[in-house]
């Protein structure tokens, strides 16, 4: 009983850790993408402004 419980606990911990890692990776990727898009839009906007002058 204790061995099974121990294995179950380890699995639970691994799943929890993996889920947290995945969440962190997704969040970081999303933030990075947001930043890249923001900078790209800013640069495009700047180019358009420079062209208008």
C-alpha distance matrix in Angstrom:
0.0 3.8 5.5 5.3 6.2 8.6 10.1 10.5 12.2 14.3 15.4 16.3 18.3 20.0 21.0 22.3 24.2 25.6 26.7 28.4 30.0 31.3 32.6 34.4 35.9 37.1 38.6 40.3 41.7 42.9 44.6 46.2 47.4 48.9 50.7 52.0 53.3 54.8 56.6 57.8 59.2 60.9 62.5 63.7 65.1 66.9 68.3 69.7 71.2 72.8 74.3 75.7 77.8
3.8 0.0 3.8 5.5 4.9 6.0 8.6 9.7 10.2 12.2 14.1 15.0 16.2 18.2 19.7 20.6 22.1 23.9 25.3 26.6 28.1 29.8 31.1 32.5 34.1 35.6 36.9 38.5 40.0 41.4 42.9 44.4 45.9 47.3 48.9 50.3 51.8 53.2 54.9 56.2 57.7 59.2 60.8 62.1 63.6 65.1 66.7 68.2 69.6 71.1 72.7 74.2 76.1
5.5 3.8 0.0 3.8 5.4 5.0 6.2 8.5 9.8 10.6 12.3 14.1 15.3 16.5 18.3 19.8 20.9 22.3 24.1 25.6 26.7 28.3 30.0 31.4 32.6 34.3 35.8 37.2 38.5 40.2 41.8 43.0 44.5 46.1 47.7 48.9 50.4 52.0 53.6 54.7 56.4 58.0 59.4 60.7 62.3 63.9 65.3 66.8 68.4 69.8 71.3 72.9 74.8
5.3 5.5 3.8 0.0 3.8 5.4 5.1 6.1 8.5 9.9 10.5 12.1 14.2 15.3 16.3 18.1 19.8 20.8 22.2 24.2 25.5 26.6 28.2 30.0 31.2 32.5 34.2 35.8 37.0 38.4 40.2 41.6 42.8 44.4 46.2 47.3 48.7 50.4 52.1 53.1 54.6 56.4 57.8 59.0 60.6 62.3 63.7 65.0 66.7 68.2 69.6 71.2 73.2
6.2 4.9 5.4 3.8 0.0 3.8 5.5 5.0 6.1 8.6 9.8 10.3 12.2 14.1 15.1 16.2 18.1 19.7 20.7 22.3 24.0 25.3 26.6 28.3 29.9 31.1 32.5 34.2 35.7 36.9 38.6 40.1 41.5 42.9 44.6 46.0 47.3 48.8 50.6 51.8 53.2 54.8 56.5 57.7 59.1 60.8 62.4 63.7 65.2 66.8 68.3 69.8 71.7
8.6 6.0 5.0 5.4 3.8 0.0 3.8 5.4 5.0 6.2 8.6 9.8 10.5 12.3 14.2 15.2 16.3 18.1 19.8 21.0 22.3 24.0 25.5 26.8 28.3 30.0 31.3 32.7 34.2 35.8 37.2 38.6 40.2 41.7 43.1 44.5 46.1 47.5 49.1 50.4 52.0 53.5 55.0 56.4 57.9 59.4 60.9 62.5 63.9 65.4 67.0 68.6 70.4
10.1 8.6 6.2 5.1 5.5 3.8 0.0 3.8 5.4 5.1 6.2 8.5 9.8 10.5 12.2 14.1 15.2 16.2 18.1 19.8 20.8 22.1 24.0 25.5 26.6 28.1 29.9 31.2 32.4 34.1 35.8 36.9 38.3 40.1 41.6 42.8 44.3 46.0 47.5 48.6 50.3 51.9 53.3 54.6 56.2 57.8 59.1 60.7 62.3 63.7 65.1 66.8 68.8
10.5 9.7 8.5 6.1 5.0 5.4 3.8 0.0 3.8 5.5 5.1 6.1 8.6 9.9 10.5 12.1 14.1 15.1 16.2 18.2 19.7 20.8 22.2 24.1 25.4 26.6 28.2 30.0 31.2 32.4 34.3 35.7 36.9 38.4 40.3 41.5 42.8 44.4 46.2 47.3 48.7 50.4 52.0 53.1 54.6 56.4 57.8 59.2 60.7 62.4 63.7 65.3 67.3
12.2 10.2 9.8 8.5 6.1 5.0 5.4 3.8 0.0 3.8 5.4 5.0 6.1 8.6 9.8 10.4 12.1 14.0 15.1 16.4 18.1 19.7 20.8 22.4 24.1 25.5 26.7 28.3 29.9 31.2 32.7 34.3 35.7 37.1 38.7 40.2 41.6 43.0 44.7 46.0 47.5 49.0 50.6 52.0 53.3 54.9 56.6 58.0 59.4 61.0 62.5 64.0 65.9
14.3 12.2 10.6 9.9 8.6 6.2 5.1 5.5 3.8 0.0 3.8 5.4 5.1 6.1 8.5 9.7 10.4 12.0 14.0 15.2 16.2 18.0 19.7 20.8 22.2 23.9 25.4 26.6 28.1 29.8 31.2 32.5 34.1 35.7 37.1 38.4 40.0 41.5 43.0 44.3 46.0 47.5 48.9 50.3 51.9 53.3 54.8 56.4 57.9 59.3 60.8 62.5 64.3
15.4 14.1 12.3 10.5 9.8 8.6 6.2 5.1 5.4 3.8 0.0 3.8 5.4 5.1 6.1 8.4 9.8 10.3 12.0 14.1 15.1 16.1 18.0 19.7 20.7 22.1 23.9 25.4 26.5 28.0 29.9 31.1 32.3 34.0 35.7 36.9 38.2 40.0 41.6 42.6 44.2 45.9 47.3 48.5 50.2 51.8 53.2 54.6 56.3 57.7 59.1 60.8 62.8
16.3 15.0 14.1 12.1 10.3 9.8 8.5 6.1 5.0 5.4 3.8 0.0 3.8 5.5 5.2 6.0 8.5 9.8 10.4 12.2 14.1 15.1 16.3 18.2 19.8 20.8 22.2 24.1 25.5 26.6 28.3 29.9 31.2 32.5 34.4 35.8 37.0 38.5 40.4 41.5 42.9 44.5 46.2 47.4 48.8 50.5 52.1 53.4 54.9 56.5 58.0 59.4 61.4
18.3 16.2 15.3 14.2 12.2 10.5 9.8 8.6 6.1 5.1 5.4 3.8 0.0 3.8 5.5 5.0 6.0 8.4 9.7 10.5 12.1 14.0 15.1 16.3 18.1 19.7 20.8 22.3 24.0 25.4 26.7 28.2 29.9 31.2 32.7 34.2 35.8 37.1 38.7 40.1 41.6 43.0 44.6 46.1 47.5 49.0 50.6 52.1 53.5 55.0 56.6 58.1 60.0
20.0 18.2 16.5 15.3 14.1 12.3 10.5 9.9 8.6 6.1 5.1 5.5 3.8 0.0 3.8 5.4 5.0 5.9 8.4 9.8 10.3 11.9 13.9 15.1 16.1 17.9 19.6 20.7 22.1 23.8 25.4 26.5 28.0 29.8 31.2 32.4 34.0 35.6 37.1 38.2 40.0 41.5 42.8 44.2 45.9 47.4 48.8 50.4 51.9 53.3 54.8 56.5 58.4
21.0 19.7 18.3 16.3 15.1 14.2 12.2 10.5 9.8 8.5 6.1 5.2 5.5 3.8 0.0 3.8 5.5 5.0 6.0 8.5 9.7 10.3 12.0 14.1 15.1 16.1 18.0 19.7 20.7 22.0 24.0 25.3 26.5 28.1 29.9 31.1 32.3 34.0 35.8 36.8 38.3 40.1 41.5 42.7 44.2 46.0 47.4 48.7 50.3 51.9 53.3 54.8 56.9
22.3 20.6 19.8 18.1 16.2 15.2 14.1 12.1 10.4 9.7 8.4 6.0 5.0 5.4 3.8 0.0 3.8 5.5 5.1 6.2 8.6 9.8 10.5 12.3 14.2 15.3 16.3 18.2 19.9 20.9 22.4 24.1 25.5 26.7 28.4 30.1 31.3 32.6 34.5 35.8 37.2 38.7 40.4 41.7 43.0 44.7 46.3 47.6 49.0 50.7 52.3 53.7 55.6
24.2 22.1 20.9 19.8 18.1 16.3 15.2 14.1 12.1 10.4 9.8 8.5 6.0 5.0 5.5 3.8 0.0 3.8 5.4 5.1 6.1 8.6 9.8 10.5 12.2 14.2 15.2 16.4 18.2 19.8 21.0 22.3 24.1 25.5 26.8 28.3 30.0 31.3 32.8 34.3 35.9 37.2 38.7 40.3 41.7 43.1 44.7 46.3 47.6 49.1 50.8 52.3 54.1
25.6 23.9 22.3 20.8 19.7 18.1 16.2 15.1 14.0 12.0 10.3 9.8 8.4 5.9 5.0 5.5 3.8 0.0 3.8 5.4 5.0 6.1 8.5 9.8 10.4 12.1 14.0 15.1 16.2 18.0 19.7 20.8 22.1 24.0 25.5 26.6 28.1 29.8 31.3 32.4 34.1 35.7 37.1 38.4 40.0 41.6 43.0 44.5 46.1 47.5 48.9 50.6 52.6
26.7 25.3 24.1 22.2 20.7 19.8 18.1 16.2 15.1 14.0 12.0 10.4 9.7 8.4 6.0 5.1 5.4 3.8 0.0 3.8 5.4 5.1 6.1 8.6 9.9 10.4 12.0 14.1 15.2 16.2 18.1 19.7 20.8 22.2 24.1 25.5 26.6 28.2 30.1 31.2 32.5 34.2 35.9 37.0 38.4 40.2 41.7 43.0 44.5 46.2 47.6 49.0 51.1
28.4 26.6 25.6 24.2 22.3 21.0 19.8 18.2 16.4 15.2 14.1 12.2 10.5 9.8 8.5 6.2 5.1 5.4 3.8 0.0 3.8 5.4 5.0 6.1 8.6 9.9 10.4 12.1 14.1 15.2 16.3 18.1 19.8 20.8 22.4 24.1 25.5 26.6 28.4 29.9 31.3 32.6 34.4 35.8 37.1 38.6 40.4 41.8 43.1 44.7 46.3 47.8 49.6
30.0 28.1 26.7 25.5 24.0 22.3 20.8 19.7 18.1 16.2 15.1 14.1 12.1 10.3 9.7 8.6 6.1 5.0 5.4 3.8 0.0 3.8 5.4 5.1 6.1 8.6 9.8 10.5 12.1 14.1 15.2 16.3 18.1 19.8 21.0 22.3 24.1 25.5 26.8 28.2 30.0 31.3 32.7 34.3 35.8 37.2 38.7 40.4 41.8 43.1 44.7 46.4 48.2
31.3 29.8 28.3 26.6 25.3 24.0 22.1 20.8 19.7 18.0 16.1 15.1 14.0 11.9 10.3 9.8 8.6 6.1 5.1 5.4 3.8 0.0 3.8 5.4 5.1 6.0 8.4 9.8 10.4 12.0 14.1 15.1 16.2 18.0 19.8 20.8 22.1 23.9 25.6 26.5 28.1 29.9 31.3 32.5 34.1 35.8 37.1 38.5 40.2 41.6 43.0 44.7 46.7
32.6 31.1 30.0 28.2 26.6 25.5 24.0 22.2 20.8 19.7 18.0 16.3 15.1 13.9 12.0 10.5 9.8 8.5 6.1 5.0 5.4 3.8 0.0 3.8 5.5 5.2 6.0 8.5 9.9 10.4 12.1 14.1 15.2 16.3 18.2 19.8 20.9 22.2 24.2 25.5 26.7 28.3 30.1 31.3 32.5 34.3 35.9 37.2 38.6 40.3 41.8 43.2 45.2
34.4 32.5 31.4 30.0 28.3 26.8 25.5 24.1 22.4 20.8 19.7 18.2 16.3 15.1 14.1 12.3 10.5 9.8 8.6 6.1 5.1 5.4 3.8 0.0 3.8 5.5 5.1 6.0 8.5 9.8 10.5 12.1 14.0 15.2 16.3 18.1 19.8 20.8 22.4 24.0 25.5 26.7 28.4 30.0 31.2 32.6 34.4 36.0 37.2 38.7 40.4 41.9 43.6
35.9 34.1 32.6 31.2 29.9 28.3 26.6 25.4 24.1 22.2 20.7 19.8 18.1 16.1 15.1 14.2 12.2 10.4 9.9 8.6 6.1 5.1 5.5 3.8 0.0 3.8 5.4 5.1 6.0 8.5 9.8 10.4 12.0 14.0 15.2 16.2 18.0 19.7 21.0 22.1 24.0 25.5 26.7 28.2 29.9 31.3 32.6 34.3 35.8 37.1 38.7 40.4 42.2
37.1 35.6 34.3 32.5 31.1 30.0 28.1 26.6 25.5 23.9 22.1 20.8 19.7 17.9 16.1 15.3 14.2 12.1 10.4 9.9 8.6 6.0 5.2 5.5 3.8 0.0 3.8 5.5 5.1 6.0 8.6 9.8 10.4 12.1 14.1 15.2 16.2 18.0 19.8 20.7 22.2 24.0 25.5 26.6 28.1 29.9 31.3 32.6 34.2 35.8 37.2 38.7 40.8
38.6 36.9 35.8 34.2 32.5 31.3 29.9 28.2 26.7 25.4 23.9 22.2 20.8 19.6 18.0 16.3 15.2 14.0 12.0 10.4 9.8 8.4 6.0 5.1 5.4 3.8 0.0 3.8 5.5 5.1 6.2 8.6 9.8 10.5 12.3 14.2 15.3 16.3 18.3 19.8 20.9 22.3 24.2 25.6 26.7 28.4 30.2 31.4 32.7 34.4 36.1 37.4 39.3
40.3 38.5 37.2 35.8 34.2 32.7 31.2 30.0 28.3 26.6 25.4 24.1 22.3 20.7 19.7 18.2 16.4 15.1 14.1 12.1 10.5 9.8 8.5 6.0 5.1 5.5 3.8 0.0 3.8 5.4 5.1 6.1 8.5 9.8 10.5 12.2 14.1 15.1 16.4 18.1 19.8 20.9 22.4 24.1 25.5 26.8 28.5 30.1 31.4 32.7 34.5 36.1 37.8
41.7 40.0 38.5 37.0 35.7 34.2 32.4 31.2 29.9 28.1 26.5 25.5 24.0 22.1 20.7 19.9 18.2 16.2 15.2 14.1 12.1 10.4 9.9 8.5 6.0 5.1 5.5 3.8 0.0 3.8 5.5 5.0 6.0 8.5 9.8 10.4 12.1 14.0 15.3 16.2 18.1 19.7 20.9 22.2 24.0 25.5 26.7 28.3 30.0 31.3 32.7 34.5 36.4
42.9 41.4 40.2 38.4 36.9 35.8 34.1 32.4 31.2 29.8 28.0 26.6 25.4 23.8 22.0 20.9 19.8 18.0 16.2 15.2 14.1 12.0 10.4 9.8 8.5 6.0 5.1 5.4 3.8 0.0 3.8 5.4 5.1 6.1 8.6 9.9 10.5 12.1 14.2 15.2 16.3 18.1 19.9 20.9 22.2 24.1 25.6 26.8 28.3 30.0 31.4 32.8 34.9
44.6 42.9 41.8 40.2 38.6 37.2 35.8 34.3 32.7 31.2 29.9 28.3 26.7 25.4 24.0 22.4 21.0 19.7 18.1 16.3 15.2 14.1 12.1 10.5 9.8 8.6 6.2 5.1 5.5 3.8 0.0 3.8 5.4 5.0 6.2 8.6 9.9 10.4 12.3 14.1 15.3 16.3 18.3 19.8 20.8 22.3 24.3 25.7 26.8 28.4 30.2 31.5 33.3
46.2 44.4 43.0 41.6 40.1 38.6 36.9 35.7 34.3 32.5 31.1 29.9 28.2 26.5 25.3 24.1 22.3 20.8 19.7 18.1 16.3 15.1 14.1 12.1 10.4 9.8 8.6 6.1 5.0 5.4 3.8 0.0 3.8 5.4 5.1 6.1 8.6 9.8 10.6 12.1 14.1 15.2 16.4 18.2 19.8 20.9 22.5 24.3 25.6 26.8 28.6 30.3 31.9
47.4 45.9 44.5 42.8 41.5 40.2 38.3 36.9 35.7 34.1 32.3 31.2 29.9 28.0 26.5 25.5 24.1 22.1 20.8 19.8 18.1 16.2 15.2 14.0 12.0 10.4 9.8 8.5 6.0 5.1 5.4 3.8 0.0 3.8 5.4 5.1 6.0 8.4 9.9 10.4 12.1 14.0 15.2 16.3 18.0 19.7 20.9 22.4 24.1 25.5 26.8 28.5 30.5
48.9 47.3 46.1 44.4 42.9 41.7 40.1 38.4 37.1 35.7 34.0 32.5 31.2 29.8 28.1 26.7 25.5 24.0 22.2 20.8 19.8 18.0 16.3 15.2 14.0 12.1 10.5 9.8 8.5 6.1 5.0 5.4 3.8 0.0 3.8 5.5 5.2 6.0 8.6 9.8 10.5 12.1 14.2 15.3 16.3 18.1 19.9 21.0 22.3 24.2 25.7 26.9 28.9
50.7 48.9 47.7 46.2 44.6 43.1 41.6 40.3 38.7 37.1 35.7 34.4 32.7 31.2 29.9 28.4 26.8 25.5 24.1 22.4 21.0 19.8 18.2 16.3 15.2 14.1 12.3 10.5 9.8 8.6 6.2 5.1 5.4 3.8 0.0 3.8 5.5 5.0 6.1 8.5 9.9 10.4 12.2 14.1 15.1 16.3 18.3 19.9 20.9 22.3 24.3 25.7 27.3
52.0 50.3 48.9 47.3 46.0 44.5 42.8 41.5 40.2 38.4 36.9 35.8 34.2 32.4 31.1 30.1 28.3 26.6 25.5 24.1 22.3 20.8 19.8 18.1 16.2 15.2 14.2 12.2 10.4 9.9 8.6 6.1 5.1 5.5 3.8 0.0 3.8 5.4 5.2 6.0 8.5 9.8 10.5 12.1 14.0 15.2 16.4 18.3 19.8 20.9 22.5 24.4 26.1
53.3 51.8 50.4 48.7 47.3 46.1 44.3 42.8 41.6 40.0 38.2 37.0 35.8 34.0 32.3 31.3 30.0 28.1 26.6 25.5 24.1 22.1 20.9 19.8 18.0 16.2 15.3 14.1 12.1 10.5 9.9 8.6 6.0 5.2 5.5 3.8 0.0 3.8 5.5 5.0 6.1 8.5 9.8 10.4 12.0 14.0 15.2 16.4 18.2 19.8 21.0 22.5 24.7
54.8 53.2 52.0 50.4 48.8 47.5 46.0 44.4 43.0 41.5 40.0 38.5 37.1 35.6 34.0 32.6 31.3 29.8 28.2 26.6 25.5 23.9 22.2 20.8 19.7 18.0 16.3 15.1 14.0 12.1 10.4 9.8 8.4 6.0 5.0 5.4 3.8 0.0 3.8 5.5 5.2 6.1 8.6 9.9 10.5 12.2 14.3 15.4 16.4 18.3 20.0 21.2 23.0
56.6 54.9 53.6 52.1 50.6 49.1 47.5 46.2 44.7 43.0 41.6 40.4 38.7 37.1 35.8 34.5 32.8 31.3 30.1 28.4 26.8 25.6 24.2 22.4 21.0 19.8 18.3 16.4 15.3 14.2 12.3 10.6 9.9 8.6 6.1 5.2 5.5 3.8 0.0 3.8 5.4 5.0 6.1 8.5 9.7 10.4 12.2 14.2 15.1 16.3 18.3 19.9 21.4
57.8 56.2 54.7 53.1 51.8 50.4 48.6 47.3 46.0 44.3 42.6 41.5 40.1 38.2 36.8 35.8 34.3 32.4 31.2 29.9 28.2 26.5 25.5 24.0 22.1 20.7 19.8 18.1 16.2 15.2 14.1 12.1 10.4 9.8 8.5 6.0 5.0 5.5 3.8 0.0 3.8 5.4 5.2 6.1 8.5 9.8 10.6 12.4 14.2 15.3 16.6 18.5 20.4
59.2 57.7 56.4 54.6 53.2 52.0 50.3 48.7 47.5 46.0 44.2 42.9 41.6 40.0 38.3 37.2 35.9 34.1 32.5 31.3 30.0 28.1 26.7 25.5 24.0 22.2 20.9 19.8 18.1 16.3 15.3 14.1 12.1 10.5 9.9 8.5 6.1 5.2 5.4 3.8 0.0 3.8 5.5 5.0 6.0 8.5 9.8 10.5 12.2 14.1 15.3 16.5 18.7
60.9 59.2 58.0 56.4 54.8 53.5 51.9 50.4 49.0 47.5 45.9 44.5 43.0 41.5 40.1 38.7 37.2 35.7 34.2 32.6 31.3 29.9 28.3 26.7 25.5 24.0 22.3 20.9 19.7 18.1 16.3 15.2 14.0 12.1 10.4 9.8 8.5 6.1 5.0 5.4 3.8 0.0 3.8 5.5 5.0 6.1 8.6 9.9 10.5 12.2 14.2 15.4 16.9
62.5 60.8 59.4 57.8 56.5 55.0 53.3 52.0 50.6 48.9 47.3 46.2 44.6 42.8 41.5 40.4 38.7 37.1 35.9 34.4 32.7 31.3 30.1 28.4 26.7 25.5 24.2 22.4 20.9 19.9 18.3 16.4 15.2 14.2 12.2 10.5 9.8 8.6 6.1 5.2 5.5 3.8 0.0 3.8 5.4 5.0 6.2 8.7 9.8 10.4 12.3 14.3 15.7
63.7 62.1 60.7 59.0 57.7 56.4 54.6 53.1 52.0 50.3 48.5 47.4 46.1 44.2 42.7 41.7 40.3 38.4 37.0 35.8 34.3 32.5 31.3 30.0 28.2 26.6 25.6 24.1 22.2 20.9 19.8 18.2 16.3 15.3 14.1 12.1 10.4 9.9 8.5 6.1 5.0 5.5 3.8 0.0 3.8 5.4 5.1 6.3 8.6 9.8 10.6 12.5 14.7
65.1 63.6 62.3 60.6 59.1 57.9 56.2 54.6 53.3 51.9 50.2 48.8 47.5 45.9 44.2 43.0 41.7 40.0 38.4 37.1 35.8 34.1 32.5 31.2 29.9 28.1 26.7 25.5 24.0 22.2 20.8 19.8 18.0 16.3 15.1 14.0 12.0 10.5 9.7 8.5 6.0 5.0 5.4 3.8 0.0 3.8 5.5 5.2 6.2 8.6 9.9 10.7 12.8
66.9 65.1 63.9 62.3 60.8 59.4 57.8 56.4 54.9 53.3 51.8 50.5 49.0 47.4 46.0 44.7 43.1 41.6 40.2 38.6 37.2 35.8 34.3 32.6 31.3 29.9 28.4 26.8 25.5 24.1 22.3 20.9 19.7 18.1 16.3 15.2 14.0 12.2 10.4 9.8 8.5 6.1 5.0 5.4 3.8 0.0 3.8 5.4 5.1 6.1 8.6 10.0 11.0
68.3 66.7 65.3 63.7 62.4 60.9 59.1 57.8 56.6 54.8 53.2 52.1 50.6 48.8 47.4 46.3 44.7 43.0 41.7 40.4 38.7 37.1 35.9 34.4 32.6 31.3 30.2 28.5 26.7 25.6 24.3 22.5 20.9 19.9 18.3 16.4 15.2 14.3 12.2 10.6 9.8 8.6 6.2 5.1 5.5 3.8 0.0 3.8 5.4 5.1 6.2 8.7 10.2
69.7 68.2 66.8 65.0 63.7 62.5 60.7 59.2 58.0 56.4 54.6 53.4 52.1 50.4 48.7 47.6 46.3 44.5 43.0 41.8 40.4 38.5 37.2 36.0 34.3 32.6 31.4 30.1 28.3 26.8 25.7 24.3 22.4 21.0 19.9 18.3 16.4 15.4 14.2 12.4 10.5 9.9 8.7 6.3 5.2 5.4 3.8 0.0 3.8 5.4 5.1 6.3 9.0
71.2 69.6 68.4 66.7 65.2 63.9 62.3 60.7 59.4 57.9 56.3 54.9 53.5 51.9 50.3 49.0 47.6 46.1 44.5 43.1 41.8 40.2 38.6 37.2 35.8 34.2 32.7 31.4 30.0 28.3 26.8 25.6 24.1 22.3 20.9 19.8 18.2 16.4 15.1 14.2 12.2 10.5 9.8 8.6 6.2 5.1 5.4 3.8 0.0 3.8 5.4 5.2 6.7
72.8 71.1 69.8 68.2 66.8 65.4 63.7 62.4 61.0 59.3 57.7 56.5 55.0 53.3 51.9 50.7 49.1 47.5 46.2 44.7 43.1 41.6 40.3 38.7 37.1 35.8 34.4 32.7 31.3 30.0 28.4 26.8 25.5 24.2 22.3 20.9 19.8 18.3 16.3 15.3 14.1 12.2 10.4 9.8 8.6 6.1 5.1 5.4 3.8 0.0 3.8 5.5 5.5
74.3 72.7 71.3 69.6 68.3 67.0 65.1 63.7 62.5 60.8 59.1 58.0 56.6 54.8 53.3 52.3 50.8 48.9 47.6 46.3 44.7 43.0 41.8 40.4 38.7 37.2 36.1 34.5 32.7 31.4 30.2 28.6 26.8 25.7 24.3 22.5 21.0 20.0 18.3 16.6 15.3 14.2 12.3 10.6 9.9 8.6 6.2 5.1 5.4 3.8 0.0 3.8 5.5
75.7 74.2 72.9 71.2 69.8 68.6 66.8 65.3 64.0 62.5 60.8 59.4 58.1 56.5 54.8 53.7 52.3 50.6 49.0 47.8 46.4 44.7 43.2 41.9 40.4 38.7 37.4 36.1 34.5 32.8 31.5 30.3 28.5 26.9 25.7 24.4 22.5 21.2 19.9 18.5 16.5 15.4 14.3 12.5 10.7 10.0 8.7 6.3 5.2 5.5 3.8 0.0 3.8
77.8 76.1 74.8 73.2 71.7 70.4 68.8 67.3 65.9 64.3 62.8 61.4 60.0 58.4 56.9 55.6 54.1 52.6 51.1 49.6 48.2 46.7 45.2 43.6 42.2 40.8 39.3 37.8 36.4 34.9 33.3 31.9 30.5 28.9 27.3 26.1 24.7 23.0 21.4 20.4 18.7 16.9 15.7 14.7 12.8 11.0 10.2 9.0 6.7 5.5 5.5 3.8 0.0
